Amino acid sequence: MTDTLTPILTQTWDKPMSWKLSTYRANGGYDGLRKAFGMAPADVMKTVIDSGLRGRGGAGFPTGTKWSFIPQDNPNPKYLVVNCDESEPGTCKDMPMLMASPQLVVEGSIIACYAVGAHEAYIYVRGEVAHVIRRVRAAVREAYAAGLLGKNILGSGFDCDIIVHAGAGAYICGEETALLSSLEGFRGQPRLRPPFPAVAGLYASPTVVNNAESICSVPAILVNGAEWYASMGTEKSKGAMLYSLSGHVAHPGQYEAPLGTTMRTLLDLAGGIRAGHQLKFFTPGGSSTPIFTAEDLDVPLDYESVGAAGSILGTKALQVFDETTSVVRTTLRWTQFYQHESCGKCTPCREGSWWLVQVLGRLEAGQGQPGDVDKLLSITGQMSGLSFCVLADGTVACVSSAVKHFRDEFEAGYHTPAWELFPYEKSTLWASDSASSPKRGAA
Amino acid sequence: MTDVTLRIDDVAVTVPKGTKVIRAAESVGIEIPRFCDHPLLDPVAACRQCMVDVPDAGNGRGMKPQPACALDAMDNMVIKTAVTSDVARNAQEGMLEFLLINHPLDCPMCDKGGECPLQNQAVSNGRGESRYGGIKRSYPKPTELTDILLLDRERCVLCQRCTRFGEQISGDLLLSLVERGAASQIGTGPSHEVSYFSGNLSQICPVGAITSADYRFQSRPFDLVSTTTACDNCAAGCSLRVDQRHGDVRRRLAATNMAVNEEWNCDRGRFGFRSQSDALTAPLVKVDGELQPASWPQALSAAAAGLKKLRGQVGVIPGGRLTVENALAYARFAGEVMKTANIDARARRGASAEEAGFVARQARGVGVTYADLETARQVVLVALEPEDECPMIFLRLRKAVRKAGLSVVTLAPVASPGSVKLKAKVVPTAPGDEVSALAKLKLDANTIVLVGERAGGLPGVLSSVEAAVQSAGARLAWVPRRAGELGALAMGCLPTGKGLAVDDMLAQAGQGSLGLVLGGVDLDDLADPMAARQALSKSPFVVSLEARPSAATDLADVVLPVATLAQQAGTFMDWTLTARAVEPVLSPQPMADRRVLAELARRLGADLGLPTYAAAHEAAGQLIAARAASARVPASPRQSASLVTHEGALVLATWRTLLTPSSRCLDGTDLTPRPATVVVGPNVASQAKLSVGLAVAVAGPDGASVTGPLVVDLGAAPGVVWVPDAPWAPGTVVTLGPAAPTTPTPNGQGGER
């Protein structure tokens, strides 16, 4: 079973001091960069296009194609921005990756800069993760000291600088244009497109914005070749990626496997649902993707199959919930997150999420009014596809899919509090299987 | 530019490429509801109210619903609005519901109620009932944004028109968004400067969130009677909407005039008006040194008798605030009734003979338009600070700098806030040094030179500007400050031949040898206000025609009240030499200057030939047309700069700021002028051993002084000190030193506003 795993990004995670440059180099680090410097930038780009690597931040846009949109005749400087603003509930792939192997993002960034003709890369790290920021900064310092950054890298004549920027704690800054505004020192709010970042991004200059995992996947593609990478995965979703399992599984963690691996396989790898319980629902790609249930265990987790099954692969954040979980409570917590993280720029997201929280709140408390469930669907309908960016669509997805699968549970909120139907302590890690306390759990 | 043709609600529309769908729809009468959209602001697509269905984006493929305000019209595009599409209608109704869940139902007591886009669109595009039963967001109310602006945050729909106005139009970052999500609100921005354009925020606010303190709870929009007229506060020529109720003006708004002020105006134009309650109503005649109310026949007879006794030894100073119809009456009264050439409408500093020749030529030129400013490549400002002295020029220049790549060069003593916002190249120039500074500039046919009123007091500047512009083939415009000045000069209110200019008239009056007829002169506008008071008291006979009591009133022998500008029709000529119609706002309409002068002339046995307003309007129009057609007057002899340069002396630079504390039109308003500062270059500061921020005093030759904190401008012209609204002319030698410690006044606030 374990041969399903494809340790590429995770290859050195179990090495002692895996985050050091020396460890990284001892395990083949910077071979990809050397190989890239031996190629023309256009060929590096072609290799990444041919590998079929698609953006790992959620949308799945082909990474190499995105690089090719950078107009090479634009007189302005070109920039690479690496999006490490990982903040979505359930999504937890970039942070462990940057903690364990920070040199990957440095090497990947230099290769990407070389391919698109940029000489400056900004690594935008979520503000709350101070330990990750420190580690990435240390990695950049080490790289500078070793001549892997700065002028004339490895004698190639290529110059590249990396600036690690700490965000200020806003989920919306994971949206690429909001990230750029924030990076420029302005309020983190998404911008109107067009112009697209490839044409007028950071400081109104051509900018490539890539997810950290996408960038980190690049060195291995250079070392092993596009064909090797494309040989993994499915026809349209090539390669391997990090699947992050969390929640009610025996062994939560990062599972690096080819695209198209099913949840059933991943659950087996993770030791199954925690002992004595059954799967109730899971998110295929974080809280902003419509939830799946046991019926969807055999859906191959690639962009197309998940889409065909009515959800989104997103960030492959597989949050697993067993039968002790109140879906009403879960949905409320997610929605509270979106309400808190809405930037406030556009009406449907700002007001809709605010309203949803109020309706969900009374359903959780068993004080819902008849019609509230339809009202939830109606509010989500008034938000869906109408907001400035996709943050509101994420909010809508978790609410409407939960109602679709578990409408009865929401309607029970007209008369019975969720904590009576699903005693909250039962879904905790320390809950004993036998004890069934009638007391209300901590919210 | 190429055109594109699309179908909106099955109506074919052809618009220039790049037009937004919301504008294209307007062009065929389809109104799509909106809040954040404003035709003069860049699209932001934040309110999402204008969502439309796009079955075909022009490429055969549909799109998800799009905001019409940010969507470019494309060839063969198919758009369906709420009229024909359930998708669009549901989206729009849903959006309105979202906006209303947190909006208070306080329309009956809200100033915007009755003219509120939210109210209107809730009725026309919203659902009948709210499904929201929760508690609405609320905030303490209202927040004082400035002395004149109030913010009720709970009414705000966060359209960001106000923040974008600051960024894109005025350049004052007065407001910005703070907090996020449902707690998002408008807060004060990074700019600490007094904005001259803040009143526009209350006008573009699509709800009652931003209101002005002076109009709050004053009236209901549906009780007001509106008149579109021309602003009387400067020579910009802005269109104004004046709203009156119960015989008094309640508020003034910017009226849309894309050729001049677009949809904006300045705070002076908006808030700078006075109530009718302090207008003069009855004539006054001085009896035994005391002004007594008199009947019209008594007063007119007294005036006629007094003037007759002068035997032609009389001067006429009509001031710069008259309509051309009134100015023509003064010109005829001087020339045909009093038989004198002593007439000068330039009741201000710098009314030199050099300037008289220059403005006489200017008043019959072709004129530069606002649109020309947008297409020019370079605009050179000489002795002109547009943000203070002609705010609409400032806004248009800023638009051209931002959108059309215009470069602005200013010959100025210091980098003013306005020139920073215009990204202007400041050529450090002491008053009087404009001649040499100009010689170093490269002018060409794509250059427009704008020269301000202050240049008249700087010998040689106007003639050298004229010569430089002529030889470079550039264009030139003169920008006076007063609304009526160019018109009055065009009507002939300028001394010719042996006629005396304003300063000479006052000098002779001060010697007791000249009587005066004043037409709404504010003595504080004159070069030497104290000497002017002396002159009036020494003059053998003074008739003052004015609408409101002023410093001249008590010094006049006969005071004849005239209609205020709100009470009469007329015409101003703005700096572009374009006529701007003044419409009567109020009735009844008492006699304007023209009628009073005609009555006076009749008692002196003469006829002005201007029996009706229509006759005066026609005669003025003919005069303008005839002058424009006449040959150009040859350039006046070149004068060399003759400002005495004092080695090592400190020269004063100053101009009247827009919200100058001494402005009578601002009396009684809550407007705050920008705090006075004393700006010098680093050398002046170090020589005087004064540090930044220190309270310093600038003392003039008359011993008076102006104080303020010291500001050092690294690019300031050497040997110059700039203070706002100084009581001395630019170029005066002044001294600089630490301010004397002030003794606190009993209420502890000194003269602070």
Interface residues (C-beta under 8 A of the other chain):
Chain A: A170 I172 R187 L192 Q339 H340 E341 S342 C343 G344 K345 C346 T347 P348 R350 E351 G352 S353 W354 W355 Q358 K375 S378 G381 Q382 M383 G385 L386 S387 F388
Chain B: P43 V44 A45 A46 C47 R48 Q49 M51 K64 P65 A70 N90 A91 G94 M95 E97 F98 L99 I101 N102 R131 Y132 G134 V157 L158 Q160 S176 L177 E179 R180 G181 A182 A183 S184
